[in-house]
Amino acid sequence: MTQYVSEYQSPLGKIVLAADENGLSGLWFDGQKYFARGLSEDAPGKETDIIRSAKAWLDIYFSGQKPDFTPPLHLAGTKFQTAVWERLLQIPYGTTTTYGNIAGELSGTGGNKTMSAQAVGGAVGRNPVSIIVPCHRVVGSRGQLTGYAGGLERKRSLLNLEGAEEWIH
């Protein structure tokens, strides 16, 4: 499946987007941890409808508004990772949850009686579609900012943009 790439200039730095025929498969801040993981180095640059949709979403988001749509997504990962990423999509705009809460919610699914917050953190950190799949809305057990592949300052900025600063300790 061919992936196409495009760049987007955000207020927080350059973003690289990747998409195939099925949906957006990547959205990374330039140089972030796991940058362009799974993306072919020779992926051609092209403004596909999916990439244009993702850029429209980002325009709305960075204007300080809540987008009322989600561009088509094609999230490729393990069964566990995709379960975590699907859960991230359920975190409402402007709110946060903890790694432990997600672990508790996902426990008992797939035959797991317990799940560690660290395992959830590993999956959250490998989220290939930052911002749209809102991994920045996951905080530590006491509301503290912890790990964000794009950097903690960006995480703080994204939460502030959404008006979630009261959740940040």
C-alpha positions in Angstrom: 0.0 0.0 0.0 1.5 3.3 -1.1 1.9 6.0 1.6 2.1 9.7 0.7 3.6 12.4 2.8 3.1 16.1 3.3 4.2 18.8 5.7 2.1 21.2 7.8 3.5 24.2 9.6 1.9 24.3 13.1 2.4 27.0 15.8 4.4 24.3 17.6 6.7 23.4 14.7 6.7 21.4 11.5 4.5 18.4 11.3 4.9 15.5 8.9 1.7 13.8 7.8 1.4 10.4 6.1 -1.6 8.7 4.5 -2.4 5.7 2.4 -5.7 4.9 0.6 -7.4 3.9 3.8 -6.6 6.8 6.0 -4.1 9.0 7.9 -1.3 6.7 9.1 1.1 9.2 10.6 1.3 12.6 12.1 4.5 13.5 13.8 6.2 16.6 15.0 9.5 17.0 13.2 12.2 15.1 15.1 9.9 13.6 17.7 10.5 10.2 19.3 9.4 7.4 16.9 9.4 10.0 14.1 8.0 8.5 10.9 8.1 4.9 12.3 7.0 2.5 9.6 7.1 5.1 6.8 9.2 4.4 3.7 12.0 6.8 3.2 11.0 7.2 -0.5 7.3 7.9 0.2 6.2 10.4 -2.4 4.9 13.8 -1.4 1.3 14.3 -2.4 -1.7 16.2 -1.1 -4.3 13.4 -1.0 -7.9 14.0 0.1 -7.1 12.3 3.4 -4.1 14.6 4.0 -6.2 17.7 3.0 -8.8 16.5 5.6 -6.1 16.2 8.3 -4.8 19.6 7.5 -8.3 21.1 7.7 -8.7 19.4 11.1 -5.3 20.9 12.2 -6.3 24.4 11.0 -9.5 24.2 13.1 -7.7 22.7 16.1 -4.8 25.3 16.1 -7.3 28.1 15.8 -8.5 27.1 19.3 -11.7 25.3 18.3 -12.8 21.7 18.7 -12.9 20.0 15.3 -16.3 18.4 14.6 -14.9 15.6 12.5 -12.1 13.1 12.5 -10.2 12.5 9.3 -10.1 8.8 8.2 -7.5 7.0 10.2 -5.4 3.9 9.4 -3.7 3.0 12.6 -1.2 0.1 12.2 0.0 -1.6 15.4 -0.4 -4.6 17.6 -3.9 -5.5 18.9 -3.0 -4.0 22.3 -1.7 -0.8 20.8 -4.7 -0.3 18.6 -7.0 -0.9 21.6 -5.2 1.8 23.5 -5.3 4.2 20.5 -9.0 3.6 20.1 -9.5 4.4 23.8 -7.5 7.7 23.3 -10.0 8.8 20.6 -12.7 8.7 23.4 -11.0 11.2 25.6 -13.1 14.4 25.3 -11.5 17.6 24.0 -10.2 19.7 26.9 -10.1 16.9 29.4 -7.4 14.4 30.6 -7.2 10.9 31.9 -4.4 8.9 33.4 -2.4 5.9 32.1 -3.8 4.0 35.1 -7.4 4.8 34.3 -6.9 3.5 30.7 -5.2 0.4 32.1 -8.1 -0.2 34.4 -10.6 0.3 31.6 -8.8 -2.1 29.3 -8.2 -4.8 31.9 -10.4 -7.8 31.4 -10.5 -7.2 27.6 -8.7 -9.7 25.5 -8.3 -12.1 28.4 -6.2 -9.8 30.5 -7.2 -9.6 34.2 -4.8 -6.8 34.9 -2.8 -4.4 32.9 0.0 -2.0 33.9 0.0 1.7 33.4 3.5 1.3 32.0 2.2 -1.0 29.3 -0.4 1.6 28.4 2.3 4.3 28.4 4.4 2.3 26.0 1.4 2.0 23.6 0.5 5.7 24.0 4.1 6.7 23.3 4.0 4.8 20.0 0.8 6.4 18.8 1.5 7.2 15.1 -1.1 10.0 14.7 -0.3 12.6 17.4 -2.8 15.3 18.3 -5.8 13.8 16.3 -5.4 10.6 18.4 -5.0 12.7 21.5 -2.2 11.0 23.4 -1.4 14.5 24.9 -4.5 14.1 27.0 -3.0 11.3 29.1 -1.3 12.4 32.3 0.3 10.8 35.3 -1.6 9.4 38.3 -1.5 12.8 40.2 -2.2 14.9 37.1 1.4 15.6 36.3 2.7 15.9 32.8 4.7 12.8 31.9 6.2 11.5 28.6 5.1 12.9 25.3 7.0 11.8 22.1 6.7 15.4 20.8 8.1 16.9 24.1 6.5 18.0 27.3 6.4 21.7 26.3 4.3 20.7 23.3 2.1 18.6 25.5 1.6 21.5 27.8 0.8 23.8 24.9 -1.7 21.4 23.4 -3.5 21.1 26.7 -3.5 24.8 27.2 -4.9 25.3 23.7 -7.8 23.0 24.7 -8.3 24.9 28.0 -7.3 21.9 30.0 -4.6 23.7 32.0 -6.5 23.3 35.3 -5.8 19.6 34.9 -2.0 20.0 34.8 -0.2 19.8 38.0 
